[in-house]
Amino acid sequence: MALALAEASQAAAAGEVPIGAVVVHDGRVLARGQNRTRRDGIVHAHAELVAIAAAERATGDFRLDNSVMYVTVEPCLMCLGAIHQARFTRVVYGVDEPKFGALTSRFNLRDHEALRRISVTGGVLAGQSAALLSSFFAGLRTAP
């Protein structure tokens, strides 16, 4: 999760919502990602999807069986769908996302039958993830 937080910090420095993600397989980091929606002008350039695409390129396969997604914020529906389709077995995230979170907050799909094979752990380094988000959005509110 520390690596995902580093990605989130880099995203914030680039003017992005500070969310970072890391894909790990067999204890090895396959890929990293950070939000790129503002930089790229693409709605689906979420940290999770950027990391998944990089992992697919690294492995040459869209199936990422037995991989773990570490992400600083609870995934949204779009990202959870990709995580499911790529066959991740575990998601570890930092802070809950009350507006768009798909696992617990907004849509509460954590225990959905279709997602049964994905183990979920939330709240990991949540304080640091929340602090990055708070700082970023406070900066937006005070910007001229």
N, C-alpha and C positions, 0 to 999 in steps of 0.2 A: 504494500500500500504506500510505502514511502516513495517508491518510484512513480506511482500514479500521482501523488501529491507534487512531486517535482515537475511532472508534465503539466499539472494544473497551474502551478506557479509560472511556468513558461507561457502558458496560454494567457494568463492575466497580464503578464508583461507585454504581450502582443495585442492587448486590447480585447481579448476574448473572454467570455464567461469562463472562469477558472475551473474547468473539469478536465481531469486526466484519467487515462486508462492504460492498463498493461495486460497483455496476454501472456500467460505462463503455461508451459507444457512440460511435464516431467521435471519440474523444478528449474526449468530454463526459460528465460525471457525470450519469447518469440517476437514480440512487437510492442510498440508503445504508440499512444495517440493522445491528442489533446483537441479540444474544441477548435474548429476552424470555420465555423459558420460565417462569422463576420469577415474574416480575411478572404475566404473563397467565395462568399456570397451564395452559399449553398445550404439550404435548410437541413439537409441530412448529414452535414459534416460534423456530427457529434463525435466526441472522443472515442466512444466505444466502437463506432463504425469505422473511424480512421484506423484504430488499432486492429480491428478484425481484418480490414483490407490489407494491412501490412503483414499480418500473420498469414493470410491466404497467399500472398506473394512469396513470403519466406518458405512456406511449405509446398507451394504448388498445388494446393488443394483447398477447396472451400469447406471441407469438413475438418473441423478442429476438435475432433473427439478427444475427450478427457482433458480438455484445456480449462484453465481458470481465468475468469475476467476479474481483474481488480479495477475498480472505478471509484472515484472520489464522491460521486453523487449517485443515488438510486437511479437505475436506468429508466428511461421513458418507454412507452409502448413500442415505438419503432426500434429502439435498441434492443429491447427484450426479445422482440420478434427475430432479429438477426442473431442474437445470442442463442436462441432456441434452434433456429435453422442451421446454424454452424455446429450444433451439437456440443456446446459447452456442457460441462458437468457441474460447474460451480461458479457462482458469482459472489464476490466479496465487495461490499461497497461501504463508503463512509457515512454520509449524511442522508437522511430521508429527504425526498423532494415532494413537498405537499401539493404542488400544482400539477406536475406531470409524471410523478413516480408511478411505475407500473406494478412494482412488487408489493408494496405495503401501503403507501400513502394514498394515492388517488384512486387507483384501480384495484388494488389488493389482489393481485394475481399470484402471489407467492405460493399459495396452496392449490392452484388450479390443476386439475387432473392432467392437462397436456404438458405441464411444466414439472411434473413429478420427479423427473430424472435430474433436475437442476437443484443442487443444494445452494441455499442462500444464507449468507452471513452479513448482517448489516451492523452499522455502528462502529466499524473499525476506523480508528483515528478520526472519528466524526467531528471532534472539536476543531482539529486543524482544517478539515474540509469546510466546515461552517465558517471559520474565521476568514478563509480565502474568499468565499462567496460574499460574506458581509462586507469585507473591505472593498471588493470590486464594485458592488452595488452602491455602497456609500459614496464611492468616488464618482459614479455616474450621476448621483443625485446632487452632488456639489459642483459638478463640472459646469462651466459657463454655457 
